């Protein structure tokens, strides 16, 4: 199993959204020297764009909370784990739970769902859920699978700035 089919959501409310890249293999990719403290996570693991870990996410059965996402993500996220064969159903349960909390599944792909929720004062909050597993180990039904939740920073409903025409040029 190379990917976890958790949801394919057709409605796109966000013109561009941060993406989460799944680990492709266990071989570390070359990297530039770090400018801050080195990460303890291998280079071949999934990357979440900058933003804090989501809070207030419950642990739904059969999941258990996993500290630091088993060191499989480079950025902050709140993670739960369950057997890989159960992660798809678990993801669907989280989608339903988040829907009851006024989150709308607005975009996604095989391993990621982008959620949007309107703010009372205007604008929108964003959160993403990613399904992943350790690609350095066999993808067996009983192997650990993970769901990570991270906040998308800023107002994801804000319109992108309009392009300004080049000075003196006609279109």
N, C-alpha and C positions, 0 to 999 in steps of 0.2 A: 504494500500500500504506500504509494508515494505522496499522497495527499489525503487529507481528511475532509470529506464532503460534509460541511456543516450547514451551509446555506448559500444559495445563489439568489440574491435579492436584486430585483430588476429596477426598482425606483431609485433614481439617483438625485438626491437633493443637494449634493455638494459637488461643485464642478471639479475641484481637485481635492484630494484627501491624502493625508500621509499614508504610506504603505508600510506593511510589515513584511520583511523578507524572511522566508523560511530557510533553515539550514539546508544546504544541499549535500554536504558530505562532511566527513570528520577531518579533512585536511585543512589546516589553517591557511587562510589566504594571506599574501604579503600585505603588510601594513606600514604606514609611515610611522616614525617614532612617536610615541605619545607625548603630548604637551602637558598632560596632567598625570596624576597617579595612574599606573597601568591597571587595566581591568583584569579581574581574575577569570573572566569568561573567555573561552576559545574564540578565535576569529570566525569560525564557521557556523556560529550560532545565529539565531534570528535577531534582528535589530528592530527596535521600536523607536520611532522618532521621539525627540525630547518631549517630555511631558511627565507629570507625576503618575504614580500608580493609582488606579481607580480605588475609591473607598466605598464602603457600604455594600459591597457585593457579598451576598450570603454564600455559604458552602452548601450547595444542593447535593442530595444523594445521587450517585454513590461517590462523589468527590471528597477529597480531603485537601486542606490547604497545604501549599508547599512553599516553604521559605525560599526567598530569593529566586524563585522560578527554576530551581534545580541548577542554577548558573547556566541556563540555556538562552537567556536573553541579555542583551547588553544594556538596556535601559530599564528604568523602573516599571514594574507592572505588579499587579496582584494576580497570583496564580493558584490554580487548583489542579489536581491530578486525579486521574481515574484510569482504569485499563483502556488501552488504545481502542479496543473493540467497542467500548461504551462512550467514547468521547463525542461521537456524532449525536447520539441521543441526549447526552449531557448538554451539548451546545444548544440543541433545540429547547431543552428545559430552561436554559439561561435566557434564550431569546424570548420565550414566553414570560418568564419572570420579569425581565427588563421591560417588556411591553406593558405589564401591569404597573410599572413604575413610570409610565409615560415616555419611555424611550421608543423611538421608531427605528427599525432596522432600515437604513436608508441606502446602503450600498454594500458591496462585498464581493468575495470570490470564494473559491473552494475552501480556503483556510482562514478567512477574515470576514468579519462583519463590522461595518461602521454604523454606530448608533447616533441619533440626533434627538435632542430634547429641547423644546422651547423654554426660554427663561421667562419668568414673570414680567420683568421689566423690558423685555425685548431681546432679540438675539437668540443664539442657540449654544447649548453645551454639546460637546462631542465626546464619544468614547469608542474605543475599538476593542474587539475581542478577537484573539488569534488562537487557532488550534495548531499545536506543534508537537513534535516528539524528537527524541535524540536520534539523529540520523546515523550516528556512529554505531548504533545497536540495531539488531533485526526488528523490523516492524511487525511484531507478532501481536495477536489479539490481547494477550495478557501483559504486554510491555507497557510501561507508563506512557500515557498521553497527557497532554497539558492544555489548559485554556488560560490565556493571559489577558488581563483587562488593563487598559491604560487610557488615561484622559488625553484627548486631543486639545492642545492649548488654544486659547483665544476663542473668539466668536466665529464658529464655523459657518454661520449663516450670513456673515458680513459679505457684501458684494466685493469682488475683486476690483482694484482701481482700474478705471478706464485707460486704455492705451492712448498715449498722447502722440499726435502726428509729428513727424520729423519737421523741423523748421524749414520753411521755404519749399517744401516738396509737395507735389500734388500726388494724390493716390493713383 
